[in-house]
Amino acid sequence: MPVDSKFEFKVVTDKEGKAVQLEDMSVDAAKAFLTFYQTLVSLAELSGEGLDPRIGIKPGSAVASVIGATAERINNDFASVSTAQCSDPEIVKLWRDVQTQIQANGLSYEINHITSKGVEALHNEIKASKTFVKKPIKSQYANSIKFFSGRLINVGGKYPNIHIEVDGKKITIDCKEQTALDAKDYLYKPIRVAVWAKVAGQGSNNAYELADVYPNDDEYNAFKTYFEELGAGDKIASLTNIHRRIKALLTEGDFHTLRRLLQLWLHPTTDIQTLKIILVITKSFSQDRRLSGYIELFQGYFNLQNTKLLNKSKRNKAS
C-alpha cells in the first residue's frame, strides 16, 4: 500500500459560513470536529491492525487525518460500506454516525482521500447516500433431514426402532411399528435411510425418526444430493428450487418420485415457507388420490405452524 496516502475529515465552515479554526469554533462546529476525530481514531483502530496508524490534527484548521497504509484501508472500508458490502457492524456504525452528522445541520464538511493521483472527495456521496447498513446476511435453507447408509444390526426395543451401524458407530432411529417389521428384511444387510434429526445439546445423543428407506444407491444418492444442494443454498434460492422441482415432477406425471420427495417434508419440523409452497403448487391435486393424503397432512402441519405464529404475534403486541 502506498505511503503517500492520506485520509482526512474536515469541518470547513460553520452555520454562518465562517471558516472554522481550532482556536475559535462554535459549539456545533466543535461537536462535529470531535465526532470526526473520534471516528477517525476508531476507524484507525479497526482498520490499522499491525500498521501502526499515525493520526494528526492540522494546526489552525479543523482537519483530522491519518496517513499511509491505514488511510488506504480506511478508504477501502468506506468503499465497502457505501455499497452495503461491509459485514463489520462497528465500521458500518462509525460511518453511519458520520453520515448523520453531515446530514444533520448547516455546517459544511470535507472528507477526502488524498494520493499522488489527486484528491477523491467523499463527503457529497456520503450526504446523498441512503443510510449506511451492514451487508445483508443471506439465511441458509434449513431442514431436519439427514441421510445414513450403513448396516442394519437390530430391530425392536421397548419402542419401535431400528439400529444401524454407520462407520462403526451405532445409530438408533425411531420408527412406526409396521416399519420396524418391514425393516427385518434388511437385517444384517446394507440399508439406506433418510431421517428427521433432532440435534441434542452437548452431552446428549441426537434423536432420529425414520422418514424413508431406499432400495438402491441410485434413489438414495439422488435424494441425498438434492437435499445437500438445498442446504448449501440461501433460503430464497432453495425455496425457488423446491417450487420448480415439484412443478416439474407434476408436469412429467412422475408421482412415484414426487411422493418420495414429499415424504421427506412430511413432518412437523418442516418450515412454514416450504409447507406453503407445497400446498400452493399441489392445490389442484387435492382431490387426486395419488396426492390427496399427503396434501391433507401438509395442510395440518401448515395450520399448526400458522396458529403458533399468530399466537406469538399477539403475545408480542400485548407485551
Buried (B, 14 or more C-beta within 10 A) or exposed (E): EEEEBBBBBBBBBBEEEEEBEBEEBBEBBBBBBBBBBEBBBBBBEBBBEEBEBEBEBEEEBBBBBBBBBBBBBBBBBBEBBBEBEBEBEEBBBBBBBBBEBBEEEEBBBBBBBBBEEEEEEBBEEBEEBEEBEBBEEEEEBEBBBBBBBBBBBBBBEEEBBBBBBEEEEEBBBBBEEEBBEBBEEBEEEEBBBBBBBEEEEEEEEEBBBBBBBBEEEEBBBEBBEBBEEBEEBEBEBBBEBBBEBBEEBBEEEEBEBBBBBBBBBBBEBBBBBBBBBBBEBBEEBEEEEEBEEBBEBBBEBBEEBEEEEEEEEEEEEEE
